[in-house]
Structures are given as C-alpha cells and as structure tokens.
Amino acid sequence: MYKVKIVVVCGSGVAMAMHAAYKLKEKLEAEKLSVHIDGSGNNELPGRIANYDIVVSNVQVTVETNKPVFNAIPLITGVGEDELVEKIIVKVKEIQAEKSA
C-alpha cells in the first residue's frame, strides 16, 4: 500500500504545524491509513513541496502546485475538524488508489 505523504504548514513556525500534524496523524491512523506526516514552516515549503502528496496549511500557499491543499485551521481550533479530516481521508484513499493502479 502506498504511504501518502502529507506536510502540515504553519506560517508562524513549526510548533503549531507539529500540533496539527500530530492530531491529523492520530485521526488517520485510527482509520488504518498508511500516511507519513511532517510539520513545516511556510518558508520551507518551496524546497519541500515536491516530496509530498497533500498540503495542509494555516496560511495561504503561495507556491505553485497541482497538489491538493487543505486549510489547517480546523485542526488548530477544533471547529470543523471532523469535516476536514473526512475530506483528507477521501483524498488519501484517492491517491492510494491512483498510486496502486
């Protein structure tokens, strides 16, 4: 099974990204999904985005990309978190199906 790579980006530094990444990892592992999740500062994204399948960010992503980008705010505030996680689960499964085909 293809391990989907997700980067969680925070504009103000890595601490908030790591908090959101940890919460997301717990939720996706509970669904038995094969994922690798990293946290990153927004300033690091241009050099790292090529290594990931999905971007979850609490700031506007200014890097040109064709990868799916999700808003990380619900992971930080808890408001709308379940809906966000459900959308990410759907996308992870789509990517795994594409990569496994």
N, C-alpha and C positions, 0 to 999 in steps of 0.2 A: 504494500500500500504506500502510495506517495505521501511523504510528510510535507504538508503545506507550511510554507514559511511566512510568518506574519511579523511585521515590525509595527510597534506601537510608538508613536512620535509625540513628544511634548515640546511646546515652544519655549518653555522656561527652563528646560533641563531634563535630566534623565529620571529624577526621583518620581515625578508624577507618572511618567511613562512606565516605569517599573511597577508602580502600584496598579495601574490599569492593566498592564501585561499580565501580572500575577492573577488578577481577578478573571481575566479572559481565559488564561491557561486553565484555571480550575474548572471553569464552566465547560470548555471544550473537551477537557479530559474526562469530565463526567459523562459526556456524550460518546466517549470511546473514540474520539477523532485523533488521528495522527497529525500533530502540529508541532512546529518549533516556533517559539515566540520570543522576540527580543524587544528591548526598550531602546530608544534612541532620542537624542536631541534633534530638533529640526535642522540645525546647522550641519549635522552629519548625514542627513538624508540624501543629498545629491550623490555622494560617493557610495552609498549603501543600497539604494533602492533596487538596483539591478539584481540583488541577491534574494529578493522577497517576492511572494505571490500576491500579498494583500498588505495594504497600508491602513492603519487605524491611527488617526491623528486628532489632537485637540486644537490644532491650528490649521490654517489654510495651507494645503500642499502646493507649493509654487514650482515644484519640479515637474517637468513634462513627463507624463507617464500614461500608459494604457492599462495600468493595474487598478483593480478596484480599491477605492478609498472610502473608508467609513469614518464617521465622526466619533471620537473617543469620549466626548463629554459625558454620555450616559454611564460609562464605566467609572467615571470620577464622582459624579453626583448621585448615581443610583436611579435617577429619573429616566425612564425609557430603557433601562439596562436590558431587561429581558427581550424586548423587541429588537434591540441592536444585536444581541448575542444570537438570536434566531436568524437574522439576516446574514450574519457572519457564518453560522453553521451551514446555511444553504450554499453560500459561496464556496466554503471549504469543500463541501461534497461535490460541487460542480467541478472545481479544479482537480480534485482527486479522480473524478470520472474521466476528465479530459486527459490527464497525465497517465492514467492506467490503460487507456484505449490503445 
